[in-house]
């Protein structure tokens, strides 16, 4: 608005100066009309500039030839200047008033549109706030459920280990001891049957051999449930024994390497590493078709790292269905996560498999 007012003022002053100059210089009416036609029509029409110029020309023609004196032009100049100075401010005021009304109408239209748009944005914002609140509540609920499942899994694994320890103890201390006593009784019975037929003695020896085999199977089963050597002699010796039993049972060349292993390790860490190695060797015997297996336990940073590798057929470890479909891999991952460790599985078809588990010495208890 300030720039428009300045331009209008300059235009109005220019018109006044041009009109006065035309009258003083005795220019013809046609020349004046041609000059005035350069300006907008609304400037000349409201105040009838053409009528003014025509009447001015008639007055000039009616004057005597001696009207060239300065005194004879003064009334006409005063009339023209007066009309200009009286009419132009009124015209400017009316134009200004009209522009203000137009701006007010535009302001009202913009205000209505802005209000409607604001209402729409407010409604959208309220909907977004509601949606975000619901999503936050859902995420919090899912996180709470995830924590509960994590706690439940930890408790189930602890209960499982306790139950395995109890079953292993019962098998070793109760059933295996009874089988051992039964084997001794049969041996005594065999010594007492010196006068019986040879077939009877042979049958008694066969029964004794079967009892010894059964006792060995029970001992092995007790060891698989929970090896007492793990609690008594530590994780390094337990893993070496596990690898030796795997080589004897499957015929696959396997070896164990231990480096810089501390003497005292938390029971949760020891159990986790042993179960990971046990599950890894079980998967190799079932699926890998490997010729060589290597189990390595070493100290890395502030924890223990267990690596189980083979040269078998391998699999596509990047495929999610493989990881979700293998209960053994899920079990290993869950056990490692419960002791704040990490599990990495590297495998390609035809290039073997490597399982690397790292567990810190000091883990957070769940």
FENWO-V745558 format. One record per pair of residues at least 4 apart in sequence whose C-alpha atoms are under 7 Angstrom apart, sorted by the first residue. I is the first residue (numbers start at 1). J is the second residue. Records with the same first field share a line. If there is no record, write none. Layout:
BEGIN
I: J  J
END
This chain:
BEGIN
1: 5
2: 6
3: 7
4: 8
5: 9
6: 10
7: 11
8: 12
9: 13
10: 14
11: 15
12: 16
13: 17
14: 18
15: 19
16: 20  84
17: 21
18: 22
19: 23
20: 24
21: 25
22: 26  27  32
23: 27
27: 31  32
28: 32
29: 33  53  54  57
30: 34
31: 35
32: 36
33: 37
41: 45
42: 46
44: 48  49
45: 49
47: 87
48: 52
49: 53
50: 54
51: 55
52: 56
53: 57
54: 58
55: 59
56: 60
57: 61
58: 62
59: 63
63: 67
67: 72
68: 72
70: 74
73: 77
74: 78
75: 79
76: 80
77: 81
78: 82
79: 83
80: 84
81: 85
82: 86
83: 87
84: 88
85: 89
86: 90
87: 91
88: 92
89: 93
90: 94
91: 95
92: 96
93: 97
94: 98
95: 99
96: 100
97: 101
98: 102
99: 103
100: 104
101: 105
102: 106
103: 107
104: 108
105: 109
106: 110
107: 111
108: 112
109: 113
110: 114
111: 115
112: 116
113: 117
114: 118
115: 119
116: 120
117: 121
118: 122
119: 123
120: 124
121: 125
122: 126
123: 127
124: 128
125: 129
126: 130
127: 131
128: 132
129: 133
130: 134
131: 135
132: 136
133: 137
134: 138
135: 139
136: 140
137: 141
138: 142
139: 143
140: 144
141: 145
142: 146
143: 147
144: 148
145: 149
146: 150
147: 151
148: 152
149: 153
150: 154
151: 155  366
152: 156
153: 157
154: 158  338
155: 159
156: 160
157: 161
158: 162
159: 163
160: 164
161: 165
162: 166
163: 167
164: 168  225  226
165: 169  225  226
166: 170
167: 171
168: 172  222  223  225  226
169: 173
170: 174  175
171: 175  176  218  222
172: 176  177  219  222
173: 177
174: 178
175: 179
176: 180  215  218  219
177: 181
178: 182
179: 183  211  215
180: 184  215
181: 185
182: 186
183: 187  208  211  212
184: 188
185: 189
186: 190  208
187: 191
188: 192
189: 193
190: 201  204
196: 200
197: 201
198: 202
199: 203
200: 204
201: 205
202: 206
203: 207
204: 208
205: 209
206: 210
207: 211
208: 212
209: 213
210: 214
211: 215
212: 216
213: 217
214: 218
215: 219
216: 220
217: 221
218: 222
219: 223
220: 224
221: 225
222: 226
223: 227
228: 232
229: 233  234  238
230: 234  235  238
233: 237
234: 238
235: 239  270  274
236: 240  258
237: 241
238: 242
239: 243  274
240: 244  256
241: 245
242: 246
243: 247  254  255  256
244: 248
245: 249
246: 250
247: 251  252  253  254
250: 285
252: 291  292
253: 291  292  293
254: 292  293  294
255: 293  294  295
256: 294  295  296
257: 295  296  297
258: 296  297  298
259: 297  298  299
260: 298  299
261: 298  299
265: 269  270  361
266: 270
267: 271
268: 272
269: 273  339  359
270: 274
271: 275
272: 276  335  336
273: 277  306
274: 278
275: 279
276: 280  332
277: 281  308
278: 282
279: 283  328
280: 284  308
281: 285
282: 286
283: 287
284: 288  289  290
285: 289
288: 312  313  314
289: 312  313
290: 310  311  312
291: 311  312
292: 310  311
293: 309  310
294: 308  309  310
295: 307  308  309
296: 306  307  308
297: 304  305  306  307
298: 304  305  306
299: 303  304  305
300: 304  305
302: 360  361
303: 358  359  360  361
304: 358  359  360
305: 356  357  358  359
306: 356  357  358
307: 354  355  356  357
308: 354  355  356
309: 353  354  355
310: 352  353  354
311: 351  352  353
312: 350  351  352
313: 349  350  351  352
314: 347  348  349  350  351  352  353
315: 347  348  349
316: 347  348  349
317: 322  345  346  347  348
320: 324
321: 325
322: 326
323: 329
326: 330
327: 331
328: 332
329: 333
330: 334
331: 335
332: 336
333: 337  343
334: 338
335: 339
336: 340  341  342  343  359
337: 341  342
338: 366
339: 359  363  364
340: 359  363  364
341: 358  359  360
342: 357  358  359
343: 356  357  358
344: 355  356  357
345: 354  355  356
346: 353  354  355
347: 351  352  353  354
348: 352  353
END
